[in-house]
């Protein structure tokens, strides 16, 4: 076995010579004093050579790591020299074939076609759940059990839908790797059938007024960060999608001290890619005033508790509802069903207006384009009516700032 000292001390001779290590790895010492790492191996019944680069740019330890990776390719029936040519043709170095490097390249290439919110969600999920475990591994070293272990950890939180989204994203990275000639299999595709089943159907939601009021009372009495409690109340009052709450920026709000306070959600942050205008009730404005004392110095209304420049965790509101006793009974997205059911039962003639408040896409494209900003006076009336109904006998939003925090 070679040592680093032996390689370093090797002197040139009149003819090139070798310093052998093990399993076919050696250093070729040239007549001019150069030292080049080589590996001798057989493939398809023929002896071949694989170059790893010059010493000391490539250390002994690094050469052995590359030898190990090459041996693994051989066990898979793949020619290391051919794989190296494919990587070179794709413009990828050996260091660029780790899962994190490939994933970030895949992410950057897809960013132009994604919304800002989706772009952030994808990268955050990979940085939180995948990179700490798989990030430094070459994609060729990652096996289905490794991927499944990550997904089952997410499922145990419990976050079954998140686990499925992460699997899809990891699989997309491997598909990109295969297309780039870096690997040949997608271990994330194989594990799909081993994941926890997702119960299909509508998301759990309580759709009666009194129990809906009780949800907020129980959640707001549960120890949690005040920003999370205020975000949950604001979600219930506005009936927007949870992701739109997480990404809410102070710059999107208008006339908070005026007679027509409004939240104008830009098109890139909306599911249907159309700007959505949300008339705000007095209670919604009160939530914003309360949370401004906590987050008003930053760009986001409901930021992450640890990183003020990042949105709140996608699981924060769901965890609060779970701790309040509503696991599998009511989810954050369920507030849309609650609002729709209760308000449609009370105001059947306003079905079209209520759909607009929910930013539902109209099947009639002409009508959708014409009515996008229509019925605003009635939408404002219904928003206030809903807030009055839901928060009857509830404490003022300002009291949530000083409420019990989670220990």
C-alpha atoms as a printed R data frame, in Angstrom:
    type eleno elety resid chain resno       x      y       z
1   ATOM     1    CA   UNK     A     1   0.000  0.000   0.000
2   ATOM     2    CA   UNK     A     2   1.248  3.457  -0.879
3   ATOM     3    CA   UNK     A     3   1.678  6.274   1.604
4   ATOM     4    CA   UNK     A     4   1.430  9.968   0.864
5   ATOM     5    CA   UNK     A     5   5.063 10.400   1.938
6   ATOM     6    CA   UNK     A     6   6.205  7.778  -0.575
7   ATOM     7    CA   UNK     A     7   4.347  9.443  -3.425
8   ATOM     8    CA   UNK     A     8   5.660 12.858  -2.430
9   ATOM     9    CA   UNK     A     9   9.251 11.582  -2.245
10  ATOM    10    CA   UNK     A    10   9.204  9.821  -5.626
11  ATOM    11    CA   UNK     A    11  11.881 11.216  -7.964
12  ATOM    12    CA   UNK     A    12  11.964 11.179 -11.776
13  ATOM    13    CA   UNK     A    13  14.080  8.582 -13.570
14  ATOM    14    CA   UNK     A    14  15.352  8.159 -17.090
15  ATOM    15    CA   UNK     A    15  12.230  6.164 -17.889
16  ATOM    16    CA   UNK     A    16   8.658  6.431 -16.529
17  ATOM    17    CA   UNK     A    17   7.865  4.019 -13.710
18  ATOM    18    CA   UNK     A    18   4.984  3.061 -11.445
19  ATOM    19    CA   UNK     A    19   4.317  3.162  -7.715
20  ATOM    20    CA   UNK     A    20   1.540  0.635  -7.126
21  ATOM    21    CA   UNK     A    21  -1.115  0.887  -4.431
22  ATOM    22    CA   UNK     A    22  -3.784 -1.861  -4.528
23  ATOM    23    CA   UNK     A    23  -6.605 -3.186  -6.693
24  ATOM    24    CA   UNK     A    24  -5.104 -1.729  -9.843
25  ATOM    25    CA   UNK     A    25  -4.396  1.804  -8.558
26  ATOM    26    CA   UNK     A    26  -0.945  3.252  -9.162
27  ATOM    27    CA   UNK     A    27   1.015  6.470  -9.707
28  ATOM    28    CA   UNK     A    28   2.790  6.893 -13.036
29  ATOM    29    CA   UNK     A    29   5.986  8.889 -12.425
30  ATOM    30    CA   UNK     A    30   7.084 10.516 -15.688
31  ATOM    31    CA   UNK     A    31  10.633 11.262 -16.792
32  ATOM    32    CA   UNK     A    32   9.984 14.953 -16.194
33  ATOM    33    CA   UNK     A    33   8.839 14.335 -12.612
34  ATOM    34    CA   UNK     A    34   5.063 14.418 -13.147
35  ATOM    35    CA   UNK     A    35   2.951 12.067 -11.043
36  ATOM    36    CA   UNK     A    36  -0.319 10.846 -12.563
37  ATOM    37    CA   UNK     A    37  -2.933  8.619 -10.940
38  ATOM    38    CA   UNK     A    38  -4.056  5.631 -13.018
39  ATOM    39    CA   UNK     A    39  -6.257  2.610 -12.429
40  ATOM    40    CA   UNK     A    40  -5.916 -0.602 -14.416
41  ATOM    41    CA   UNK     A    41  -9.098 -2.653 -14.835
42  ATOM    42    CA   UNK     A    42 -10.810 -5.111 -17.169
43  ATOM    43    CA   UNK     A    43 -14.084 -4.508 -18.963
44  ATOM    44    CA   UNK     A    44 -15.611 -6.648 -21.680
45  ATOM    45    CA   UNK     A    45 -12.591 -8.939 -21.613
46  ATOM    46    CA   UNK     A    46 -10.173 -6.101 -22.384
47  ATOM    47    CA   UNK     A    47  -7.633 -4.367 -20.142
48  ATOM    48    CA   UNK     A    48  -8.289 -0.625 -19.827
49  ATOM    49    CA   UNK     A    49  -6.827  2.389 -17.996
50  ATOM    50    CA   UNK     A    50  -8.670  5.127 -16.134
51  ATOM    51    CA   UNK     A    51  -7.007  8.447 -15.263
52  ATOM    52    CA   UNK     A    52  -7.799 10.251 -11.995
53  ATOM    53    CA   UNK     A    53  -5.587 13.314 -12.433
54  ATOM    54    CA   UNK     A    54  -2.172 14.518 -11.238
55  ATOM    55    CA   UNK     A    55  -0.682 14.362  -7.751
56  ATOM    56    CA   UNK     A    56  -0.753 16.417  -5.488
57  ATOM    57    CA   UNK     A    57  -3.848 18.065  -7.037
58  ATOM    58    CA   UNK     A    58  -5.530 14.696  -6.470
59  ATOM    59    CA   UNK     A    59  -4.413 13.317  -3.121
60  ATOM    60    CA   UNK     A    60  -3.903  9.649  -2.286
61  ATOM    61    CA   UNK     A    61  -7.185  9.582  -0.344
62  ATOM    62    CA   UNK     A    62  -9.083 11.196  -3.217
63  ATOM    63    CA   UNK     A    63  -7.584  8.760  -5.713
64  ATOM    64    CA   UNK     A    64  -8.728  5.837  -3.567
65  ATOM    65    CA   UNK     A    65 -12.237  7.354  -3.322
66  ATOM    66    CA   UNK     A    66 -12.387  7.618  -7.115
67  ATOM    67    CA   UNK     A    67 -11.119  4.075  -7.395
68  ATOM    68    CA   UNK     A    68 -13.922  2.893  -5.090
69  ATOM    69    CA   UNK     A    69 -16.508  4.729  -7.204
70  ATOM    70    CA   UNK     A    70 -15.067  3.174 -10.378
71  ATOM    71    CA   UNK     A    71 -15.186 -0.302  -8.835
72  ATOM    72    CA   UNK     A    72 -18.840  0.228  -7.949
73  ATOM    73    CA   UNK     A    73 -19.608  1.108 -11.570
74  ATOM    74    CA   UNK     A    74 -17.874 -2.080 -12.662
75  ATOM    75    CA   UNK     A    75 -20.027 -4.118 -10.260
76  ATOM    76    CA   UNK     A    76 -23.051 -2.542 -11.952
77  ATOM    77    CA   UNK     A    77 -21.746 -3.636 -15.354
78  ATOM    78    CA   UNK     A    78 -20.780 -0.108 -16.390
79  ATOM    79    CA   UNK     A    79 -17.493  1.067 -17.894
80  ATOM    80    CA   UNK     A    80 -15.916  3.833 -15.745
81  ATOM    81    CA   UNK     A    81 -14.092  5.297 -18.739
82  ATOM    82    CA   UNK     A    82 -17.324  5.547 -20.734
83  ATOM    83    CA   UNK     A    83 -19.098  7.154 -17.776
84  ATOM    84    CA   UNK     A    84 -16.286  9.685 -17.491
85  ATOM    85    CA   UNK     A    85 -16.632 10.594 -21.177
86  ATOM    86    CA   UNK     A    86 -20.382 11.081 -20.749
87  ATOM    87    CA   UNK     A    87 -19.852 13.406 -17.780
88  ATOM    88    CA   UNK     A    88 -17.267 15.373 -19.723
89  ATOM    89    CA   UNK     A    89 -19.655 15.667 -22.691
90  ATOM    90    CA   UNK     A    90 -22.346 16.980 -20.339
91  ATOM    91    CA   UNK     A    91 -19.894 19.524 -18.907
92  ATOM    92    CA   UNK     A    92 -19.844 17.918 -15.453
93  ATOM    93    CA   UNK     A    93 -16.809 17.388 -13.231
94  ATOM    94    CA   UNK     A    94 -16.573 14.575 -10.698
95  ATOM    95    CA   UNK     A    95 -17.494 16.999  -7.891
96  ATOM    96    CA   UNK     A    96 -20.584 18.021  -9.836
97  ATOM    97    CA   UNK     A    97 -22.081 14.533  -9.601
98  ATOM    98    CA   UNK     A    98 -22.995 14.618  -5.922
99  ATOM    99    CA   UNK     A    99 -26.732 14.622  -5.303
100 ATOM   100    CA   UNK     A   100 -26.762 18.201  -4.002
101 ATOM   101    CA   UNK     A   101 -24.748 19.533  -6.944
102 ATOM   102    CA   UNK     A   102 -26.968 17.811  -9.495
103 ATOM   103    CA   UNK     A   103 -30.135 18.815  -7.634
104 ATOM   104    CA   UNK     A   104 -29.142 22.472  -7.514
105 ATOM   105    CA   UNK     A   105 -28.328 22.408 -11.226
106 ATOM   106    CA   UNK     A   106 -31.725 20.791 -11.960
107 ATOM   107    CA   UNK     A   107 -33.424 23.377  -9.741
108 ATOM   108    CA   UNK     A   108 -31.725 26.362 -11.395
109 ATOM   109    CA   UNK     A   109 -32.654 25.143 -14.873
110 ATOM   110    CA   UNK     A   110 -36.332 24.804 -13.901
111 ATOM   111    CA   UNK     A   111 -36.621 28.066 -11.951
112 ATOM   112    CA   UNK     A   112 -37.636 30.195 -15.003
113 ATOM   113    CA   UNK     A   113 -40.749 28.062 -15.549
114 ATOM   114    CA   UNK     A   114 -41.823 27.913 -11.881
115 ATOM   115    CA   UNK     A   115 -43.558 30.456  -9.677
116 ATOM   116    CA   UNK     A   116 -41.420 32.138  -7.036
117 ATOM   117    CA   UNK     A   117 -43.294 30.336  -4.277
118 ATOM   118    CA   UNK     A   118 -42.890 26.895  -5.865
119 ATOM   119    CA   UNK     A   119 -39.207 27.563  -6.542
120 ATOM   120    CA   UNK     A   120 -38.665 28.338  -2.866
121 ATOM   121    CA   UNK     A   121 -40.739 25.374  -1.670
122 ATOM   122    CA   UNK     A   122 -38.795 22.883  -3.795
123 ATOM   123    CA   UNK     A   123 -35.377 24.077  -2.651
124 ATOM   124    CA   UNK     A   124 -36.444 24.364   1.005
125 ATOM   125    CA   UNK     A   125 -37.745 20.783   1.062
126 ATOM   126    CA   UNK     A   126 -34.501 19.451  -0.427
127 ATOM   127    CA   UNK     A   127 -32.315 21.516   1.916
128 ATOM   128    CA   UNK     A   128 -34.332 20.456   4.961
129 ATOM   129    CA   UNK     A   129 -34.988 16.772   4.296
130 ATOM   130    CA   UNK     A   130 -32.610 15.454   1.623
131 ATOM   131    CA   UNK     A   131 -29.292 17.317   1.385
132 ATOM   132    CA   UNK     A   132 -28.244 16.655   5.018
133 ATOM   133    CA   UNK     A   133 -28.342 12.901   4.295
134 ATOM   134    CA   UNK     A   134 -27.753 12.428   0.573
135 ATOM   135    CA   UNK     A   135 -26.218 15.742  -0.452
136 ATOM   136    CA   UNK     A   136 -22.537 14.757  -0.450
137 ATOM   137    CA   UNK     A   137 -23.053 11.310  -1.993
138 ATOM   138    CA   UNK     A   138 -22.508 10.703  -5.713
139 ATOM   139    CA   UNK     A   139 -25.865 10.035  -7.348
140 ATOM   140    CA   UNK     A   140 -24.524  6.650  -8.485
141 ATOM   141    CA   UNK     A   141 -24.060  5.608  -4.833
142 ATOM   142    CA   UNK     A   142 -27.630  6.315  -3.730
143 ATOM   143    CA   UNK     A   143 -29.842  3.276  -3.295
144 ATOM   144    CA   UNK     A   144 -33.636  2.843  -2.957
145 ATOM   145    CA   UNK     A   145 -33.379  2.037   0.805
146 ATOM   146    CA   UNK     A   146 -31.525  5.343   1.362
147 ATOM   147    CA   UNK     A   147 -34.320  7.279  -0.337
148 ATOM   148    CA   UNK     A   148 -37.052  5.316   1.422
149 ATOM   149    CA   UNK     A   149 -35.469  5.988   4.822
150 ATOM   150    CA   UNK     A   150 -35.730  9.742   4.214
151 ATOM   151    CA   UNK     A   151 -39.343  9.481   3.057
152 ATOM   152    CA   UNK     A   152 -40.407  7.387   6.039
153 ATOM   153    CA   UNK     A   153 -38.844  9.938   8.379
154 ATOM   154    CA   UNK     A   154 -41.016 12.614   6.760
155 ATOM   155    CA   UNK     A   155 -44.111 10.394   6.920
156 ATOM   156    CA   UNK     A   156 -43.536  9.887  10.639
157 ATOM   157    CA   UNK     A   157 -43.804 13.641  11.377
158 ATOM   158    CA   UNK     A   158 -46.623 13.001  10.138
159 ATOM   159    CA   UNK     A   159 -46.479 14.612   6.692
160 ATOM   160    CA   UNK     A   160 -47.515 12.039   4.116
161 ATOM   161    CA   UNK     A   161 -48.279 14.556   1.377
162 ATOM   162    CA   UNK     A   162 -44.925 16.266   1.935
163 ATOM   163    CA   UNK     A   163 -43.166 12.901   1.686
164 ATOM   164    CA   UNK     A   164 -44.814 12.286  -1.676
165 ATOM   165    CA   UNK     A   165 -43.804 15.706  -2.975
166 ATOM   166    CA   UNK     A   166 -40.211 15.142  -1.829
167 ATOM   167    CA   UNK     A   167 -40.142 11.748  -3.573
168 ATOM   168    CA   UNK     A   168 -41.320 13.371  -6.808
169 ATOM   169    CA   UNK     A   169 -38.617 16.031  -6.559
170 ATOM   170    CA   UNK     A   170 -35.862 13.532  -5.792
171 ATOM   171    CA   UNK     A   171 -37.055 11.392  -8.691
172 ATOM   172    CA   UNK     A   172 -36.938 14.414 -11.010
173 ATOM   173    CA   UNK     A   173 -33.307 14.982  -9.994
174 ATOM   174    CA   UNK     A   174 -32.459 11.389 -10.899
175 ATOM   175    CA   UNK     A   175 -34.273 11.633 -14.235
176 ATOM   176    CA   UNK     A   176 -32.191 14.733 -14.949
177 ATOM   177    CA   UNK     A   177 -29.065 12.780 -13.930
178 ATOM   178    CA   UNK     A   178 -29.932  9.936 -16.284
179 ATOM   179    CA   UNK     A   179 -30.498 12.360 -19.167
180 ATOM   180    CA   UNK     A   180 -27.120 13.982 -18.382
181 ATOM   181    CA   UNK     A   181 -25.295 10.642 -18.480
182 ATOM   182    CA   UNK     A   182 -24.421 10.722 -14.776
183 ATOM   183    CA   UNK     A   183 -26.389  7.659 -13.671
184 ATOM   184    CA   UNK     A   184 -28.660  5.019 -15.169
185 ATOM   185    CA   UNK     A   185 -31.355  4.335 -12.564
186 ATOM   186    CA   UNK     A   186 -33.891  6.281 -10.505
187 ATOM   187    CA   UNK     A   187 -34.025  4.826  -6.968
188 ATOM   188    CA   UNK     A   188 -36.783  7.299  -6.017
189 ATOM   189    CA   UNK     A   189 -39.115  5.767  -8.612
190 ATOM   190    CA   UNK     A   190 -38.620  2.276  -7.214
191 ATOM   191    CA   UNK     A   191 -39.710  3.199  -3.666
192 ATOM   192    CA   UNK     A   192 -43.050  4.726  -4.639
193 ATOM   193    CA   UNK     A   193 -44.935  1.516  -3.882
194 ATOM   194    CA   UNK     A   194 -43.331  1.186  -0.442
195 ATOM   195    CA   UNK     A   195 -44.590  4.534   0.844
196 ATOM   196    CA   UNK     A   196 -47.486  5.057   3.221
197 ATOM   197    CA   UNK     A   197 -50.798  5.189   1.328
198 ATOM   198    CA   UNK     A   198 -52.372  8.581   0.767
199 ATOM   199    CA   UNK     A   199 -56.072  8.636   1.550
200 ATOM   200    CA   UNK     A   200 -57.640 10.335  -1.430
201 ATOM   201    CA   UNK     A   201 -60.588 12.643  -1.265
202 ATOM   202    CA   UNK     A   202 -61.301 16.055   0.165
203 ATOM   203    CA   UNK     A   203 -58.980 17.403   2.792
204 ATOM   204    CA   UNK     A   204 -60.382 17.119   6.319
205 ATOM   205    CA   UNK     A   205 -62.499 20.150   7.192
206 ATOM   206    CA   UNK     A   206 -65.080 21.073   9.797
207 ATOM   207    CA   UNK     A   207 -67.947 22.802   7.984
208 ATOM   208    CA   UNK     A   208 -70.317 23.841  10.758
209 ATOM   209    CA   UNK     A   209 -70.120 27.292  12.351
210 ATOM   210    CA   UNK     A   210 -69.992 26.477  16.071
211 ATOM   211    CA   UNK     A   211 -67.337 23.744  15.713
212 ATOM   212    CA   UNK     A   212 -65.384 26.079  13.403
213 ATOM   213    CA   UNK     A   213 -65.349 28.755  16.095
214 ATOM   214    CA   UNK     A   214 -64.125 26.120  18.533
215 ATOM   215    CA   UNK     A   215 -61.181 25.300  16.254
216 ATOM   216    CA   UNK     A   216 -59.763 28.794  16.637
217 ATOM   217    CA   UNK     A   217 -60.486 28.904  20.363
218 ATOM   218    CA   UNK     A   218 -58.651 25.609  20.924
219 ATOM   219    CA   UNK     A   219 -55.738 26.453  18.601
220 ATOM   220    CA   UNK     A   220 -55.255 29.922  20.073
221 ATOM   221    CA   UNK     A   221 -55.226 28.430  23.576
222 ATOM   222    CA   UNK     A   222 -52.487 25.970  22.550
223 ATOM   223    CA   UNK     A   223 -48.895 27.054  23.294
224 ATOM   224    CA   UNK     A   224 -47.355 28.252  20.028
225 ATOM   225    CA   UNK     A   225 -45.443 31.171  18.575
226 ATOM   226    CA   UNK     A   226 -47.779 34.196  18.321
227 ATOM   227    CA   UNK     A   227 -46.991 34.660  14.629
228 ATOM   228    CA   UNK     A   228 -48.268 31.129  13.982
229 ATOM   229    CA   UNK     A   229 -51.509 31.806  15.874
230 ATOM   230    CA   UNK     A   230 -52.051 35.094  14.070
231 ATOM   231    CA   UNK     A   231 -51.357 33.425  10.721
232 ATOM   232    CA   UNK     A   232 -53.959 30.744  11.470
233 ATOM   233    CA   UNK     A   233 -56.569 33.368  12.350
234 ATOM   234    CA   UNK     A   234 -55.736 35.368   9.218
235 ATOM   235    CA   UNK     A   235 -56.012 32.192   7.118
236 ATOM   236    CA   UNK     A   236 -59.445 31.429   8.570
237 ATOM   237    CA   UNK     A   237 -60.680 34.988   7.978
238 ATOM   238    CA   UNK     A   238 -59.457 35.337   4.393
239 ATOM   239    CA   UNK     A   239 -60.028 31.715   3.203
240 ATOM   240    CA   UNK     A   240 -57.011 31.894   0.894
241 ATOM   241    CA   UNK     A   241 -54.676 28.957   0.324
242 ATOM   242    CA   UNK     A   242 -52.087 28.321   3.065
243 ATOM   243    CA   UNK     A   243 -49.187 28.963   0.684
244 ATOM   244    CA   UNK     A   244 -50.528 32.455  -0.004
245 ATOM   245    CA   UNK     A   245 -50.450 33.176   3.725
246 ATOM   246    CA   UNK     A   246 -46.891 31.881   4.066
247 ATOM   247    CA   UNK     A   247 -45.636 34.124   1.275
248 ATOM   248    CA   UNK     A   248 -47.628 37.236   2.226
249 ATOM   249    CA   UNK     A   249 -45.470 40.375   1.982
250 ATOM   250    CA   UNK     A   250 -46.193 43.716   3.609
251 ATOM   251    CA   UNK     A   251 -45.893 45.388   0.200
252 ATOM   252    CA   UNK     A   252 -49.022 43.517  -0.995
253 ATOM   253    CA   UNK     A   253 -51.369 45.321   1.404
254 ATOM   254    CA   UNK     A   254 -53.163 48.566   0.627
255 ATOM   255    CA   UNK     A   255 -55.151 51.128   2.663
256 ATOM   256    CA   UNK     A   256 -54.788 49.307   5.974
257 ATOM   257    CA   UNK     A   257 -55.659 52.597   7.662
258 ATOM   258    CA   UNK     A   258 -58.285 53.509   5.058
259 ATOM   259    CA   UNK     A   259 -61.925 52.624   4.431
260 ATOM   260    CA   UNK     A   260 -61.199 49.844   1.917
261 ATOM   261    CA   UNK     A   261 -58.243 47.805   3.196
262 ATOM   262    CA   UNK     A   262 -57.151 45.291   0.569
263 ATOM   263    CA   UNK     A   263 -54.688 42.478   0.047
264 ATOM   264    CA   UNK     A   264 -53.527 42.268  -3.574
265 ATOM   265    CA   UNK     A   265 -51.828 38.902  -4.138
266 ATOM   266    CA   UNK     A   266 -49.690 39.038  -7.309
267 ATOM   267    CA   UNK     A   267 -50.345 36.535 -10.096
268 ATOM   268    CA   UNK     A   268 -47.035 34.614  -9.754
269 ATOM   269    CA   UNK     A   269 -48.008 33.583  -6.215
270 ATOM   270    CA   UNK     A   270 -51.473 32.351  -7.189
271 ATOM   271    CA   UNK     A   271 -52.310 28.795  -8.223
272 ATOM   272    CA   UNK     A   272 -54.197 29.979 -11.330
273 ATOM   273    CA   UNK     A   273 -51.586 32.659 -12.173
274 ATOM   274    CA   UNK     A   274 -54.133 35.502 -11.911
275 ATOM   275    CA   UNK     A   275 -53.868 38.389  -9.455
276 ATOM   276    CA   UNK     A   276 -56.276 37.891  -6.551
277 ATOM   277    CA   UNK     A   277 -57.763 40.834  -4.675
278 ATOM   278    CA   UNK     A   278 -58.867 40.103  -1.115
279 ATOM   279    CA   UNK     A   279 -61.062 42.678   0.670
280 ATOM   280    CA   UNK     A   280 -60.089 42.759   4.343
281 ATOM   281    CA   UNK     A   281 -62.508 42.833   7.252
282 ATOM   282    CA   UNK     A   282 -61.901 44.851  10.413
283 ATOM   283    CA   UNK     A   283 -60.764 41.666  12.164
284 ATOM   284    CA   UNK     A   284 -58.279 40.859   9.378
285 ATOM   285    CA   UNK     A   285 -56.771 44.337   9.680
286 ATOM   286    CA   UNK     A   286 -56.553 43.824  13.448
287 ATOM   287    CA   UNK     A   287 -54.485 40.671  12.847
288 ATOM   288    CA   UNK     A   288 -52.108 42.604  10.602
289 ATOM   289    CA   UNK     A   289 -51.718 45.377  13.161
290 ATOM   290    CA   UNK     A   290 -50.960 42.816  15.866
291 ATOM   291    CA   UNK     A   291 -48.401 40.903  13.821
292 ATOM   292    CA   UNK     A   292 -46.748 44.112  12.590
293 ATOM   293    CA   UNK     A   293 -45.340 44.607  16.077
294 ATOM   294    CA   UNK     A   294 -43.515 41.284  15.652
295 ATOM   295    CA   UNK     A   295 -42.553 41.173  11.963
296 ATOM   296    CA   UNK     A   296 -43.056 44.696  10.622
297 ATOM   297    CA   UNK     A   297 -39.355 45.340  10.114
298 ATOM   298    CA   UNK     A   298 -38.993 42.549   7.562
299 ATOM   299    CA   UNK     A   299 -40.557 41.993   4.130
300 ATOM   300    CA   UNK     A   300 -42.766 39.038   5.122
301 ATOM   301    CA   UNK     A   301 -45.880 39.224   7.275
302 ATOM   302    CA   UNK     A   302 -45.608 35.658   8.616
303 ATOM   303    CA   UNK     A   303 -41.918 34.696   8.365
304 ATOM   304    CA   UNK     A   304 -40.070 31.682   9.669
305 ATOM   305    CA   UNK     A   305 -39.467 31.886  13.419
306 ATOM   306    CA   UNK     A   306 -35.721 31.288  12.962
307 ATOM   307    CA   UNK     A   307 -35.091 32.973   9.607
308 ATOM   308    CA   UNK     A   308 -36.994 36.229   9.181
309 ATOM   309    CA   UNK     A   309 -36.210 36.415   5.463
310 ATOM   310    CA   UNK     A   310 -37.836 33.019   4.790
311 ATOM   311    CA   UNK     A   311 -41.545 32.153   4.770
312 ATOM   312    CA   UNK     A   312 -43.116 30.299   7.650
313 ATOM   313    CA   UNK     A   313 -42.695 26.530   7.498
314 ATOM   314    CA   UNK     A   314 -45.339 24.852   5.344
315 ATOM   315    CA   UNK     A   315 -46.101 22.566   8.297
316 ATOM   316    CA   UNK     A   316 -46.382 25.179  11.075
317 ATOM   317    CA   UNK     A   317 -50.139 25.754  10.796
318 ATOM   318    CA   UNK     A   318 -50.891 22.055  10.426
319 ATOM   319    CA   UNK     A   319 -48.828 21.191  13.484
320 ATOM   320    CA   UNK     A   320 -50.693 23.791  15.533
321 ATOM   321    CA   UNK     A   321 -54.039 22.283  14.527
322 ATOM   322    CA   UNK     A   322 -52.742 18.793  15.322
323 ATOM   323    CA   UNK     A   323 -51.599 19.851  18.789
324 ATOM   324    CA   UNK     A   324 -54.980 21.474  19.362
325 ATOM   325    CA   UNK     A   325 -56.649 18.094  18.776
326 ATOM   326    CA   UNK     A   326 -57.678 18.351  15.124
327 ATOM   327    CA   UNK     A   327 -55.369 15.786  13.522
328 ATOM   328    CA   UNK     A   328 -57.251 14.238  10.561
329 ATOM   329    CA   UNK     A   329 -60.262 16.401  11.434
330 ATOM   330    CA   UNK     A   330 -59.315 19.813  10.097
331 ATOM   331    CA   UNK     A   331 -56.295 20.981   8.086
332 ATOM   332    CA   UNK     A   332 -55.198 24.530   7.177
333 ATOM   333    CA   UNK     A   333 -56.576 24.204   3.645
334 ATOM   334    CA   UNK     A   334 -59.878 23.115   5.203
335 ATOM   335    CA   UNK     A   335 -60.760 26.712   6.058
336 ATOM   336    CA   UNK     A   336 -61.657 27.216   2.412
337 ATOM   337    CA   UNK     A   337 -64.253 24.443   2.647
338 ATOM   338    CA   UNK     A   338 -65.505 25.845   5.951
339 ATOM   339    CA   UNK     A   339 -65.982 29.315   4.479
340 ATOM   340    CA   UNK     A   340 -67.529 28.033   1.240
341 ATOM   341    CA   UNK     A   341 -70.001 25.678   2.923
342 ATOM   342    CA   UNK     A   342 -71.223 28.076   5.609
343 ATOM   343    CA   UNK     A   343 -71.453 31.140   3.378
344 ATOM   344    CA   UNK     A   344 -73.100 29.307   0.461
345 ATOM   345    CA   UNK     A   345 -75.743 27.926   2.821
346 ATOM   346    CA   UNK     A   346 -76.472 31.429   4.134
347 ATOM   347    CA   UNK     A   347 -76.175 33.333   0.857
348 ATOM   348    CA   UNK     A   348 -77.151 30.971  -1.941
349 ATOM   349    CA   UNK     A   349 -77.706 33.874  -4.322
350 ATOM   350    CA   UNK     A   350 -74.041 34.875  -3.922
351 ATOM   351    CA   UNK     A   351 -72.508 31.599  -5.129
352 ATOM   352    CA   UNK     A   352 -70.617 33.329  -7.941
353 ATOM   353    CA   UNK     A   353 -69.310 36.015  -5.597
354 ATOM   354    CA   UNK     A   354 -68.148 33.411  -3.066
355 ATOM   355    CA   UNK     A   355 -66.320 31.525  -5.828
356 ATOM   356    CA   UNK     A   356 -64.514 34.741  -6.729
357 ATOM   357    CA   UNK     A   357 -63.534 35.216  -3.106
358 ATOM   358    CA   UNK     A   358 -62.009 31.729  -3.193
359 ATOM   359    CA   UNK     A   359 -60.182 32.517  -6.470
360 ATOM   360    CA   UNK     A   360 -61.856 29.556  -8.128
361 ATOM   361    CA   UNK     A   361 -61.365 29.406 -11.878
362 ATOM   362    CA   UNK     A   362 -64.510 29.956 -13.912
363 ATOM   363    CA   UNK     A   363 -65.201 27.450 -16.680
364 ATOM   364    CA   UNK     A   364 -66.202 30.393 -18.851
365 ATOM   365    CA   UNK     A   365 -62.909 32.090 -19.785
366 ATOM   366    CA   UNK     A   366 -64.629 35.279 -20.923
367 ATOM   367    CA   UNK     A   367 -66.598 35.521 -17.703
368 ATOM   368    CA   UNK     A   368 -63.458 34.790 -15.689
369 ATOM   369    CA   UNK     A   369 -61.547 37.626 -17.342
370 ATOM   370    CA   UNK     A   370 -64.436 40.075 -16.995
371 ATOM   371    CA   UNK     A   371 -65.332 39.292 -13.397
372 ATOM   372    CA   UNK     A   372 -61.828 39.039 -11.959
373 ATOM   373    CA   UNK     A   373 -62.238 42.338 -10.085
374 ATOM   374    CA   UNK     A   374 -66.049 42.431 -10.130
375 ATOM   375    CA   UNK     A   375 -68.507 42.403  -7.212
376 ATOM   376    CA   UNK     A   376 -65.961 44.019  -4.918
377 ATOM   377    CA   UNK     A   377 -68.551 45.856  -2.756
378 ATOM   378    CA   UNK     A   378 -70.438 42.606  -2.153
379 ATOM   379    CA   UNK     A   379 -67.223 40.672  -1.602
380 ATOM   380    CA   UNK     A   380 -66.247 43.204   1.042
381 ATOM   381    CA   UNK     A   381 -69.640 42.832   2.738
382 ATOM   382    CA   UNK     A   382 -69.378 39.044   2.781
383 ATOM   383    CA   UNK     A   383 -65.818 39.186   4.114
384 ATOM   384    CA   UNK     A   384 -67.011 41.288   7.042
385 ATOM   385    CA   UNK     A   385 -70.037 39.053   7.613
386 ATOM   386    CA   UNK     A   386 -67.805 35.963   7.714
387 ATOM   387    CA   UNK     A   387 -65.398 37.559  10.178
388 ATOM   388    CA   UNK     A   388 -68.247 38.630  12.455
389 ATOM   389    CA   UNK     A   389 -69.687 35.098  12.400
390 ATOM   390    CA   UNK     A   390 -66.419 33.243  12.948
391 ATOM   391    CA   UNK     A   391 -64.922 35.440  15.666
392 ATOM   392    CA   UNK     A   392 -68.032 35.921  17.745
393 ATOM   393    CA   UNK     A   393 -66.891 36.028  21.395
394 ATOM   394    CA   UNK     A   394 -63.219 35.599  20.379
395 ATOM   395    CA   UNK     A   395 -60.443 37.627  21.977
396 ATOM   396    CA   UNK     A   396 -58.916 40.565  20.143
397 ATOM   397    CA   UNK     A   397 -55.985 39.721  17.882
398 ATOM   398    CA   UNK     A   398 -53.631 41.828  20.001
399 ATOM   399    CA   UNK     A   399 -54.065 39.369  22.888
400 ATOM   400    CA   UNK     A   400 -52.428 36.624  20.808
401 ATOM   401    CA   UNK     A   401 -49.129 38.506  20.821
402 ATOM   402    CA   UNK     A   402 -48.766 37.846  24.527
403 ATOM   403    CA   UNK     A   403 -50.291 34.371  24.522
404 ATOM   404    CA   UNK     A   404 -48.605 31.195  25.742
405 ATOM   405    CA   UNK     A   405 -45.663 30.102  23.630
406 ATOM   406    CA   UNK     A   406 -44.560 26.561  23.107
407 ATOM   407    CA   UNK     A   407 -41.871 25.491  25.528
